[in-house]
């Protein structure tokens, strides 16, 4: 894929995530969204909280670093996450959508020629904007899949004889 197409695809993919979360938050119950896929795994709500954390604290910092060529720190979700006590999933989704919109505006300033811009990640070393965008997209999709896997579990468990067809996604006891 050429650089121009890649940049358009990156923006398009990143623009879908907020709408997806707004729809889930508006349509589903807090109980379902707060259910982990299994013990020790994140619920859809926790995935959204993490996406909100990175959208506020990591990705705008990284985008600005590629403009200036400056270093940027790693992000540790275990120690750098926000406190979302008392916030509904809908409020979290709205906050995520707002931050994502701001970050997409930052991204619009980049051209295909900027994809080779470099910055230094504190743990990974020198990286390009193109590598960062690939990581950002994969991060979005990974946590969307993780959230949807958590949402699917009670329905997989209740699917009776069809449960077999979900064996690749079934995390419960069979």
N, CA, C and O atoms as a DFTB+ gen file, in Angstrom:
696 C
 N C O
     1  1       0.858      -1.167       0.000
     2  2       0.000       0.000       0.000
     3  2       0.908       1.235       0.000
     4  3       1.877       1.296       0.757
     5  1       0.598       2.196      -0.833
     6  2       1.423       3.409      -0.891
     7  2       1.152       4.282       0.343
     8  3       0.171       4.081       1.059
     9  1       2.035       5.243       0.571
    10  2       1.972       6.076       1.778
    11  2       0.677       6.876       1.883
    12  3       0.115       7.017       2.969
    13  1       0.207       7.398       0.752
    14  2      -1.025       8.187       0.767
    15  2      -2.208       7.310       1.187
    16  3      -3.009       7.706       2.034
    17  1      -2.313       6.134       0.597
    18  2      -3.397       5.200       0.923
    19  2      -3.295       4.768       2.381
    20  3      -4.300       4.703       3.089
    21  1      -2.070       4.472       2.826
    22  2      -1.881       4.057       4.215
    23  2      -2.386       5.124       5.179
    24  3      -3.103       4.808       6.129
    25  1      -2.028       6.364       4.950
    26  2      -2.441       7.443       5.844
    27  2      -3.963       7.595       5.853
    28  3      -4.557       7.806       6.910
    29  1      -4.593       7.489       4.689
    30  2      -6.057       7.559       4.618
    31  2      -6.699       6.384       5.356
    32  3      -7.668       6.563       6.093
    33  1      -6.155       5.185       5.155
    34  2      -6.686       3.994       5.838
    35  2      -6.506       4.116       7.355
    36  3      -7.397       3.751       8.123
    37  1      -5.355       4.629       7.777
    38  2      -5.106       4.805       9.214
    39  2      -6.144       5.745       9.820
    40  3      -6.735       5.440      10.856
    41  1      -6.361       6.878       9.179
    42  2      -7.343       7.833       9.686
    43  2      -8.746       7.224       9.692
    44  3      -9.508       7.421      10.639
    45  1      -9.080       6.488       8.640
    46  2     -10.405       5.876       8.558
    47  2     -10.608       4.845       9.672
    48  3     -11.638       4.847      10.346
    49  1      -9.630       3.977       9.859
    50  2      -9.759       2.962      10.907
    51  2      -9.840       3.600      12.289
    52  3     -10.681       3.216      13.101
    53  1      -8.982       4.559      12.556
    54  2      -8.995       5.204      13.868
    55  2     -10.280       5.990      14.117
    56  3     -10.676       6.184      15.266
    57  1     -10.925       6.438      13.056
    58  2     -12.164       7.198      13.231
    59  2     -13.353       6.296      13.565
    60  3     -14.380       6.798      14.022
    61  1     -13.247       4.991      13.354
    62  2     -14.378       4.090      13.631
    63  2     -14.503       3.704      15.100
    64  3     -15.590       3.341      15.551
    65  1     -13.421       3.776      15.843
    66  2     -13.415       3.242      17.205
    67  2     -14.363       3.989      18.138
    68  3     -15.101       3.364      18.899
    69  1     -14.350       5.305      18.087
    70  2     -15.204       6.074      19.006
    71  2     -16.681       5.790      18.762
    72  3     -17.449       5.633      19.711
    73  1     -17.077       5.724      17.517
    74  2     -18.480       5.440      17.191
    75  2     -18.886       4.068      17.713
    76  3     -19.979       3.896      18.252
    77  1     -18.006       3.105      17.549
    78  2     -18.286       1.747      18.035
    79  2     -18.520       1.769      19.546
    80  3     -19.473       1.167      20.040
    81  1     -17.641       2.471      20.281
    82  2     -17.788       2.514      21.736
    83  2     -19.020       3.301      22.165
    84  3     -19.695       2.919      23.121
    85  1     -19.318       4.386      21.477
    86  2     -20.535       5.138      21.794
    87  2     -21.769       4.267      21.595
    88  3     -22.694       4.308      22.407
    89  1     -21.792       3.481      20.523
    90  2     -22.922       2.577      20.266
    91  2     -23.032       1.495      21.329
    92  3     -24.128       1.202      21.806
    93  1     -21.909       0.901      21.703
    94  2     -21.944      -0.137      22.735
    95  2     -22.414       0.442      24.064
    96  3     -23.249      -0.157      24.741
    97  1     -21.886       1.597      24.438
    98  2     -22.240       2.211      25.719
    99  2     -23.705       2.609      25.775
   100  3     -24.344       2.515      26.824
   101  1     -24.226       3.049      24.658
   102  2     -25.626       3.473      24.602
   103  2     -26.580       2.276      24.574
   104  3     -27.701       2.365      25.075
   105  1     -26.145       1.174      23.999
   106  2     -27.030       0.040      23.744
   107  2     -27.012      -1.040      24.816
   108  3     -28.016      -1.726      25.012
   109  1     -25.890      -1.207      25.516
   110  2     -25.733      -2.342      26.423
   111  2     -25.754      -1.893      27.877
   112  3     -25.536      -0.721      28.187
   113  1     -26.017      -2.840      28.756
   114  2     -26.080      -2.533      30.186
   115  2     -24.675      -2.428      30.780
   116  3     -23.718      -3.013      30.274
   117  1     -24.588      -1.672      31.857
   118  2     -23.325      -1.565      32.594
   119  2     -22.873      -2.953      33.049
   120  3     -21.680      -3.254      33.044
   121  1     -23.832      -3.799      33.443
   122  2     -23.500      -5.136      33.924
   123  2     -22.788      -5.945      32.845
   124  3     -21.746      -6.546      33.104
   125  1     -23.342      -5.961      31.649
   126  2     -22.723      -6.727      30.567
   127  2     -21.368      -6.128      30.196
   128  3     -20.404      -6.862      29.979
   129  1     -21.292      -4.815      30.123
   130  2     -20.041      -4.155      29.750
   131  2     -18.962      -4.305      30.826
   132  3     -17.776      -4.152      30.535
   133  1     -19.361      -4.602      32.055
   134  2     -18.407      -4.730      33.157
   135  2     -18.015      -6.173      33.448
   136  3     -17.222      -6.429      34.354
   137  1     -18.563      -7.114      32.690
   138  2     -18.253      -8.529      32.870
   139  2     -16.940      -8.886      32.195
   140  3     -16.793      -8.659      30.994
   141  1     -15.981      -9.437      32.933
   142  2     -14.750      -9.878      32.265
   143  2     -15.017     -11.125      31.423
   144  3     -15.970     -11.862      31.677
   145  1     -14.188     -11.351      30.441
   146  2     -14.316     -12.549      29.610
   147  2     -14.173     -13.793      30.476
   148  3     -14.900     -14.771      30.299
   149  1     -13.249     -13.748      31.396
   150  2     -13.069     -14.757      32.435
   151  2     -12.252     -14.107      33.533
   152  3     -11.718     -13.013      33.352
   153  1     -12.152     -14.770      34.662
   154  2     -11.424     -14.191      35.786
   155  2      -9.994     -13.852      35.359
   156  3      -9.302     -14.656      34.734
   157  1      -9.578     -12.640      35.717
   158  2      -8.230     -12.205      35.393
   159  2      -8.107     -11.499      34.051
   160  3      -7.036     -10.985      33.727
   161  1      -9.175     -11.462      33.267
   162  2      -9.151     -10.749      31.991
   163  2      -9.979      -9.481      32.108
   164  3     -10.808      -9.346      33.008
   165  1      -9.748      -8.565      31.201
   166  2     -10.463      -7.297      31.208
   167  2     -11.876      -7.440      30.669
   168  3     -12.150      -8.239      29.774
   169  1     -12.755      -6.641      31.241
   170  2     -14.109      -6.488      30.718
   171  2     -14.065      -5.467      29.583
   172  3     -13.038      -4.831      29.346
   173  1     -15.185      -5.319      28.888
   174  2     -15.275      -4.287      27.847
   175  2     -15.037      -2.912      28.478
   176  3     -14.343      -2.077      27.897
   177  1     -15.602      -2.677      29.649
   178  2     -15.406      -1.390      30.338
   179  2     -13.927      -1.123      30.603
   180  3     -13.449      -0.012      30.376
   181  1     -13.209      -2.121      31.075
   182  2     -11.785      -1.948      31.349
   183  2     -10.999      -1.685      30.060
   184  3     -10.045      -0.907      30.062
   185  1     -11.396      -2.326      28.975
   186  2     -10.762      -2.051      27.677
   187  2     -10.982      -0.588      27.295
   188  3     -10.058       0.091      26.848
   189  1     -12.204      -0.114      27.472
   190  2     -12.507       1.280      27.155
   191  2     -11.721       2.231      28.052
   192  3     -11.198       3.237      27.573
   193  1     -11.632       1.929      29.330
   194  2     -10.860       2.772      30.251
   195  2      -9.405       2.859      29.788
   196  3      -8.810       3.937      29.797
   197  1      -8.841       1.728      29.385
   198  2      -7.458       1.719      28.909
   199  2      -7.322       2.526      27.616
   200  3      -6.366       3.285      27.455
   201  1      -8.268       2.367      26.703
   202  2      -8.224       3.148      25.464
   203  2      -8.319       4.641      25.775
   204  3      -7.630       5.449      25.152
   205  1      -9.161       5.007      26.728
   206  2      -9.276       6.410      27.131
   207  2      -7.956       6.909      27.736
   208  3      -7.508       8.015      27.432
   209  1      -7.345       6.094      28.584
   210  2      -6.053       6.468      29.170
   211  2      -5.025       6.759      28.077
   212  3      -4.362       7.796      28.103
   213  1      -4.896       5.854      27.131
   214  2      -3.885       6.036      26.085
   215  2      -4.242       7.197      25.165
   216  3      -3.361       7.882      24.645
   217  1      -5.529       7.410      24.970
   218  2      -5.963       8.517      24.102
   219  2      -5.667       9.862      24.741
   220  3      -5.429      10.848      24.043
   221  1      -5.681       9.905      26.070
   222  2      -5.388      11.145      26.794
   223  2      -3.895      11.335      27.044
   224  3      -3.364      12.432      26.875
   225  1      -3.224      10.258      27.446
   226  2      -1.877      10.382      28.006
   227  2      -0.748       9.932      27.092
   228  3       0.384      10.389      27.255
   229  1      -1.018       9.062      26.149
   230  2       0.075       8.504      25.338
   231  2       0.052       9.004      23.897
   232  3       1.045       9.554      23.420
   233  1      -1.049       8.824      23.210
   234  2      -1.055       9.073      21.767
   235  2      -0.875      10.540      21.377
   236  3      -0.165      10.804      20.407
   237  1      -1.473      11.509      22.071
   238  2      -1.198      12.901      21.672
   239  2       0.259      13.295      21.919
   240  3       0.841      14.059      21.149
   241  1       0.840      12.772      22.990
   242  2       2.251      13.040      23.287
   243  2       3.124      12.492      22.161
   244  3       4.073      13.143      21.723
   245  1       2.795      11.303      21.707
   246  2       3.578      10.666      20.643
   247  2       3.415      11.405      19.317
   248  3       4.395      11.612      18.600
   249  1       2.210      11.795      18.992
   250  2       2.008      12.537      17.744
   251  2       2.833      13.824      17.747
   252  3       3.472      14.161      16.750
   253  1       2.814      14.533      18.860
   254  2       3.592      15.779      18.937
   255  2       5.092      15.509      18.853
   256  3       5.842      16.320      18.309
   257  1       5.528      14.376      19.390
   258  2       6.949      14.020      19.331
   259  2       7.401      13.814      17.884
   260  3       8.541      14.129      17.545
   261  1       6.536      13.300      17.046
   262  2       6.903      13.096      15.643
   263  2       6.984      14.413      14.875
   264  3       7.674      14.498      13.859
   265  1       6.293      15.423      15.348
   266  2       6.402      16.746      14.718
   267  2       7.761      17.352      15.042
   268  3       8.405      17.952      14.181
   269  1       8.188      17.190      16.284
   270  2       9.415      17.839      16.745
   271  2      10.647      16.935      16.690
   272  3      11.775      17.416      16.804
   273  1      10.435      15.628      16.515
   274  2      11.550      14.687      16.529
   275  2      12.099      14.445      17.926
   276  3      13.232      13.990      18.083
   277  1      11.299      14.748      18.935
   278  2      11.741      14.604      20.321
   279  2      11.470      13.208      20.859
   280  3      10.735      12.420      20.263
   281  1      12.079      12.927      21.993
   282  2      11.852      11.660      22.690
   283  2      10.462      11.661      23.322
   284  3       9.886      12.714      23.594
   285  1       9.942      10.462      23.547
   286  2       8.700      10.355      24.307
   287  2       8.779       9.125      25.213
   288  3       9.443       8.143      24.884
   289  1       8.091       9.192      26.360
   290  2       8.162       8.095      27.322
   291  2       7.258       6.932      26.935
   292  3       6.318       7.075      26.154
   293  1       7.578       5.777      27.511
   294  2       6.676       4.637      27.393
   295  2       5.428       4.905      28.216
   296  3       5.350       5.902      28.934
   297  1       4.465       4.024      28.110
   298  2       3.221       4.165      28.866
   299  2       2.990       2.871      29.632
   300  3       2.995       1.792      29.038
   301  1       2.790       2.963      30.932
   302  2       2.539       1.789      31.769
   303  2       1.097       1.829      32.264
   304  3       0.774       2.599      33.168
   305  1       0.228       1.005      31.678
   306  2      -1.183       1.046      32.072
   307  2      -1.426       0.693      33.535
   308  3      -2.442       1.089      34.106
   309  1      -0.514      -0.038      34.139
   310  2      -0.688      -0.422      35.541
   311  2      -0.503       0.763      36.481
   312  3      -1.068       0.784      37.575
   313  1       0.282       1.745      36.062
   314  2       0.566       2.872      36.961
   315  2       0.081       4.214      36.434
   316  3       0.049       5.188      37.186
   317  1      -0.297       4.291      35.167
   318  2      -0.643       5.578      34.581
   319  2      -2.118       5.706      34.209
   320  3      -2.500       6.648      33.514
   321  1      -2.931       4.787      34.654
   322  2      -4.348       4.860      34.329
   323  2      -5.099       5.853      35.197
   324  3      -4.680       6.177      36.308
   325  1      -6.211       6.325      34.668
   326  2      -7.054       7.262      35.402
   327  2      -7.955       6.551      36.395
   328  3      -8.078       5.326      36.377
   329  1      -8.578       7.328      37.257
   330  2      -9.559       6.813      38.210
   331  2     -10.936       7.128      37.650
   332  3     -11.321       8.293      37.552
   333  1     -11.663       6.112      37.291
   334  2     -12.970       6.298      36.657
   335  2     -14.120       5.879      37.563
   336  3     -15.218       5.579      37.095
   337  1     -13.853       5.863      38.864
   338  2     -14.886       5.532      39.835
   339  2     -16.059       6.498      39.671
   340  3     -15.878       7.713      39.600
   341  1     -17.252       5.936      39.612
   342  2     -18.451       6.758      39.501
   343  2     -18.797       7.177      38.083
   344  3     -19.846       7.783      37.864
   345  1     -17.953       6.874      37.126
   346  2     -18.232       7.220      35.720
   347  2     -18.986       6.073      35.061
   348  3     -18.652       4.905      35.258
   349  1     -19.993       6.411      34.286
   350  2     -20.704       5.386      33.530
   351  2     -19.904       5.052      32.274
   352  3     -19.026       5.811      31.864
   353  1     -20.211       3.930      31.682
   354  2     -19.549       3.558      30.431
   355  2     -19.875       4.594      29.358
   356  3     -19.040       4.896      28.506
   357  1     -21.077       5.128      29.403
   358  2     -21.452       6.161      28.434
   359  2     -20.571       7.406      28.589
   360  3     -20.131       7.986      27.597
   361  1     -20.322       7.806      29.821
   362  2     -19.446       8.958      30.058
   363  2     -18.015       8.669      29.583
   364  3     -17.358       9.536      29.007
   365  1     -17.549       7.454      29.829
   366  2     -16.215       7.067      29.366
   367  2     -16.139       7.090      27.844
   368  3     -15.159       7.567      27.273
   369  1     -17.174       6.573      27.192
   370  2     -17.198       6.549      25.723
   371  2     -17.229       7.968      25.160
   372  3     -16.574       8.250      24.156
   373  1     -17.975       8.851      25.790
   374  2     -18.029      10.246      25.330
   375  2     -16.674      10.928      25.505
   376  3     -16.238      11.676      24.629
   377  1     -16.011      10.675      26.625
   378  2     -14.679      11.252      26.844
   379  2     -13.690      10.700      25.823
   380  3     -12.876      11.441      25.270
   381  1     -13.767       9.390      25.577
   382  2     -12.893       8.782      24.571
   383  2     -13.130       9.424      23.204
   384  3     -12.179       9.773      22.504
   385  1     -14.392       9.577      22.831
   386  2     -14.729      10.165      21.525
   387  2     -14.176      11.584      21.406
   388  3     -13.690      11.972      20.344
   389  1     -14.246      12.343      22.465
   390  2     -13.728      13.715      22.444
   391  2     -12.213      13.731      22.251
   392  3     -11.695      14.486      21.429
   393  1     -11.512      12.902      23.005
   394  2     -10.051      12.836      22.871
   395  2      -9.650      12.281      21.514
   396  3      -8.686      12.753      20.912
   397  1     -10.377      11.288      21.027
   398  2     -10.048      10.719      19.719
   399  2     -10.227      11.771      18.631
   400  3      -9.408      11.865      17.717
   401  1     -11.282      12.553      18.724
   402  2     -11.511      13.614      17.744
   403  2     -10.336      14.593      17.727
   404  3      -9.870      14.987      16.658
   405  1      -9.865      14.978      18.890
   406  2      -8.707      15.888      18.987
   407  2      -7.462      15.252      18.386
   408  3      -6.705      15.913      17.674
   409  1      -7.252      13.977      18.669
   410  2      -6.068      13.299      18.147
   411  2      -6.144      13.112      16.634
   412  3      -5.124      13.180      15.949
   413  1      -7.336      12.880      16.115
   414  2      -7.484      12.770      14.664
   415  2      -7.193      14.112      13.984
   416  3      -6.665      14.147      12.872
   417  1      -7.538      15.206      14.652
   418  2      -7.196      16.530      14.111
   419  2      -5.688      16.717      14.060
   420  3      -5.166      17.290      13.104
   421  1      -4.981      16.238      15.083
   422  2      -3.519      16.279      15.062
   423  2      -2.978      15.429      13.913
   424  3      -2.057      15.837      13.206
   425  1      -3.555      14.257      13.739
   426  2      -3.099      13.342      12.696
   427  2      -3.316      13.911      11.292
   428  3      -2.530      13.638      10.385
   429  1      -4.376      14.697      11.110
   430  2      -4.672      15.291       9.802
   431  2      -3.562      16.224       9.315
   432  3      -3.466      16.502       8.119
   433  1      -2.737      16.702      10.221
   434  2      -1.659      17.624       9.853
   435  2      -0.481      16.910       9.190
   436  3       0.371      17.548       8.573
   437  1      -0.439      15.584       9.322
   438  2       0.663      14.820       8.751
   439  2       0.395      14.502       7.280
   440  3      -0.748      14.311       6.863
   441  1       1.463      14.453       6.521
   442  2       1.387      14.101       5.102
   443  2       2.046      12.739       4.900
   444  3       2.735      12.251       5.797
   445  1       1.848      12.124       3.746
   446  2       2.530      10.850       3.482
   447  2       4.054      10.955       3.633
   448  3       4.701       9.989       4.036
   449  1       4.620      12.102       3.318
   450  2       6.069      12.280       3.450
   451  2       6.515      12.243       4.919
   452  3       7.671      11.933       5.206
   453  1       5.613      12.553       5.836
   454  2       5.941      12.558       7.265
   455  2       6.039      11.155       7.859
   456  3       6.537      10.992       8.973
   457  1       5.574      10.149       7.138
   458  2       5.557       8.791       7.684
   459  2       6.952       8.295       8.056
   460  3       7.086       7.406       8.897
   461  1       7.964       8.844       7.456
   462  2       9.333       8.430       7.790
   463  2       9.929       9.261       8.930
   464  3      11.059       9.005       9.345
   465  1       9.194      10.245       9.443
   466  2       9.670      11.017      10.596
   467  2       9.964      10.061      11.750
   468  3       9.276       9.056      11.932
   469  1      10.989      10.389      12.522
   470  2      11.356       9.531      13.639
   471  2      11.281      10.289      14.954
   472  3      11.366      11.516      15.009
   473  1      11.119       9.511      15.997
   474  2      11.190       9.994      17.378
   475  2      11.723       8.819      18.189
   476  3      11.715       7.676      17.730
   477  1      12.182       9.112      19.387
   478  2      12.769       8.051      20.206
   479  2      11.831       7.703      21.367
   480  3      11.503       8.545      22.204
   481  1      11.414       6.440      21.385
   482  2      10.619       5.885      22.480
   483  2      11.595       5.504      23.591
   484  3      12.651       4.932      23.322
   485  1      11.243       5.819      24.837
   486  2      12.173       5.609      25.952
   487  2      12.587       4.149      26.135
   488  3      13.666       3.882      26.664
   489  1      11.762       3.211      25.716
   490  2      12.081       1.795      25.899
   491  2      12.424       1.082      24.587
   492  3      13.221       0.144      24.581
   493  1      11.829       1.521      23.484
   494  2      11.974       0.806      22.215
   495  2      12.995       1.422      21.272
   496  3      13.371       0.808      20.273
   497  1      13.444       2.625      21.583
   498  2      14.412       3.282      20.718
   499  2      13.728       4.059      19.607
   500  3      12.561       4.436      19.717
   501  1      14.473       4.291      18.538
   502  2      13.971       5.107      17.437
   503  2      12.867       4.369      16.665
   504  3      13.015       3.206      16.292
   505  1      11.761       5.085      16.441
   506  2      10.621       4.540      15.704
   507  2      10.149       5.585      14.692
   508  3      10.395       6.780      14.850
   509  1       9.474       5.112      13.664
   510  2       8.938       6.032      12.660
   511  2       7.462       6.309      12.940
   512  3       6.798       5.566      13.663
   513  1       6.977       7.379      12.359
   514  2       5.556       7.686      12.453
   515  2       4.733       6.546      11.866
   516  3       3.695       6.185      12.421
   517  1       5.175       5.983      10.768
   518  2       4.435       4.868      10.159
   519  2       4.335       3.684      11.115
   520  3       3.272       3.074      11.235
   521  1       5.431       3.355      11.795
   522  2       5.391       2.271      12.776
   523  2       4.431       2.605      13.913
   524  3       3.653       1.755      14.347
   525  1       4.490       3.838      14.387
   526  2       3.585       4.263      15.452
   527  2       2.122       4.133      15.021
   528  3       1.297       3.628      15.782
   529  1       1.797       4.583      13.809
   530  2       0.406       4.505      13.344
   531  2      -0.051       3.053      13.237
   532  3      -1.186       2.734      13.590
   533  1       0.822       2.174      12.753
   534  2       0.478       0.756      12.701
   535  2       0.200       0.221      14.103
   536  3      -0.742      -0.544      14.308
   537  1       1.025       0.626      15.064
   538  2       0.829       0.192      16.445
   539  2      -0.474       0.737      17.008
   540  3      -1.200       0.015      17.691
   541  1      -0.782       2.000      16.732
   542  2      -1.998       2.625      17.251
   543  2      -3.238       1.901      16.727
   544  3      -4.168       1.621      17.484
   545  1      -3.245       1.606      15.451
   546  2      -4.377       0.892      14.846
   547  2      -4.491      -0.508      15.433
   548  3      -5.578      -0.933      15.824
   549  1      -3.372      -1.227      15.497
   550  2      -3.401      -2.579      16.055
   551  2      -3.862      -2.548      17.517
   552  3      -4.602      -3.430      17.951
   553  1      -3.429      -1.542      18.271
   554  2      -3.835      -1.379      19.668
   555  2      -5.351      -1.199      19.757
   556  3      -6.005      -1.844      20.576
   557  1      -5.902      -0.336      18.928
   558  2      -7.356      -0.120      18.893
   559  2      -8.092      -1.427      18.602
   560  3      -9.003      -1.822      19.330
   561  1      -7.680      -2.080      17.535
   562  2      -8.368      -3.303      17.116
   563  2      -8.198      -4.415      18.145
   564  3      -9.138      -5.164      18.408
   565  1      -7.011      -4.529      18.725
   566  2      -6.760      -5.546      19.729
   567  2      -7.704      -5.390      20.919
   568  3      -8.301      -6.368      21.370
   569  1      -7.841      -4.168      21.429
   570  2      -8.704      -3.976      22.600
   571  2     -10.188      -4.020      22.232
   572  3     -11.025      -4.312      23.086
   573  1     -10.519      -3.738      20.987
   574  2     -11.898      -3.914      20.532
   575  2     -12.239      -5.404      20.492
   576  3     -13.309      -5.812      20.943
   577  1     -11.339      -6.201      19.957
   578  2     -11.534      -7.660      19.934
   579  2     -11.634      -8.201      21.355
   580  3     -12.498      -9.023      21.659
   581  1     -10.743      -7.733      22.220
   582  2     -10.745      -8.169      23.617
   583  2     -12.083      -7.828      24.287
   584  3     -12.643      -8.655      25.006
   585  1     -12.585      -6.633      24.057
   586  2     -13.867      -6.217      24.640
   587  2     -15.009      -7.060      24.082
   588  3     -15.884      -7.500      24.827
   589  1     -14.998      -7.278      22.787
   590  2     -16.080      -8.055      22.175
   591  2     -16.031      -9.515      22.614
   592  3     -17.072     -10.162      22.727
   593  1     -14.833     -10.038      22.861
   594  2     -14.720     -11.405      23.373
   595  2     -15.364     -11.486      24.755
   596  3     -16.038     -12.469      25.064
   597  1     -15.164     -10.466      25.587
   598  2     -15.800     -10.453      26.904
   599  2     -17.318     -10.372      26.770
   600  3     -18.049     -11.058      27.485
   601  1     -17.787      -9.527      25.847
   602  2     -19.237      -9.393      25.644
   603  2     -19.858     -10.686      25.123
   604  3     -21.014     -10.979      25.425
   605  1     -19.113     -11.454      24.353
   606  2     -19.649     -12.673      23.729
   607  2     -19.819     -13.832      24.700
   608  3     -20.651     -14.708      24.463
   609  1     -19.053     -13.862      25.786
   610  2     -19.010     -15.043      26.646
   611  2     -20.369     -15.517      27.163
   612  3     -20.645     -16.712      27.058
   613  1     -21.227     -14.669      27.711
   614  2     -22.509     -15.199      28.196
   615  2     -23.384     -15.730      27.061
   616  3     -24.198     -16.629      27.274
   617  1     -23.222     -15.190      25.881
   618  2     -24.026     -15.645      24.750
   619  2     -23.487     -16.941      24.170
   620  3     -24.253     -17.793      23.719
   621  1     -22.184     -17.088      24.181
   622  2     -21.584     -18.362      23.766
   623  2     -22.022     -19.457      24.728
   624  3     -22.424     -20.541      24.305
   625  1     -21.941     -19.169      26.029
   626  2     -22.325     -20.154      27.047
   627  2     -23.790     -20.564      26.923
   628  3     -24.145     -21.701      27.231
   629  1     -24.632     -19.651      26.477
   630  2     -26.057     -19.942      26.362
   631  2     -26.491     -20.466      25.008
   632  3     -27.690     -20.591      24.761
   633  1     -25.571     -20.772      24.136
   634  2     -25.946     -21.153      22.767
   635  2     -26.222     -22.644      22.589
   636  3     -26.416     -23.110      21.466
   637  1     -26.242     -23.400      23.702
   638  2     -26.608     -24.803      23.632
   639  2     -25.729     -25.589      22.668
   640  3     -24.504     -25.474      22.704
   641  1     -26.358     -26.394      21.800
   642  2     -25.569     -27.252      20.918
   643  2     -24.722     -26.478      19.898
   644  3     -23.819     -27.054      19.290
   645  1     -24.996     -25.200      19.707
   646  2     -24.181     -24.386      18.790
   647  2     -22.867     -23.945      19.438
   648  3     -21.975     -23.441      18.757
   649  1     -22.753     -24.135      20.741
   650  2     -21.563     -23.664      21.459
   651  2     -20.275     -24.198      20.834
   652  3     -19.252     -23.515      20.816
   653  1     -20.338     -25.401      20.333
   654  2     -19.174     -26.012      19.694
   655  2     -18.586     -25.111      18.605
   656  3     -17.369     -25.069      18.424
   657  1     -19.433     -24.405      17.893
   658  2     -18.973     -23.580      16.777
   659  2     -18.176     -22.349      17.237
   660  3     -17.552     -21.669      16.423
   661  1     -18.203     -22.075      18.516
   662  2     -17.492     -20.926      19.064
   663  2     -16.266     -21.340      19.871
   664  3     -15.743     -20.556      20.663
   665  1     -15.809     -22.575      19.669
   666  2     -14.725     -23.096      20.498
   667  2     -13.466     -22.232      20.456
   668  3     -12.718     -22.197      21.434
   669  1     -13.217     -21.543      19.361
   670  2     -12.037     -20.678      19.271
   671  2     -12.180     -19.411      20.118
   672  3     -11.194     -18.722      20.377
   673  1     -13.390     -19.109      20.541
   674  2     -13.642     -17.874      21.299
   675  2     -14.243     -18.125      22.672
   676  3     -14.437     -17.187      23.446
   677  1     -14.538     -19.375      22.980
   678  2     -15.185     -19.747      24.235
   679  2     -14.145     -19.852      25.339
   680  3     -13.246     -20.690      25.273
   681  1     -14.265     -19.008      26.349
   682  2     -13.306     -19.004      27.447
   683  2     -13.863     -19.674      28.697
   684  3     -13.182     -19.748      29.720
   685  1     -15.103     -20.162      28.619
   686  2     -15.740     -20.773      29.787
   687  2     -15.558     -22.272      29.820
   688  3     -14.955     -22.877      28.934
   689  1     -16.100     -22.843      30.868
   690  2     -16.090     -24.300      31.021
   691  2     -17.097     -24.912      30.075
   692  3     -18.207     -24.403      29.923
   693  1     -16.709     -26.005      29.437
   694  2     -17.637     -26.688      28.527
   695  2     -17.973     -28.053      29.032
   696  3     -18.741     -28.775      28.396
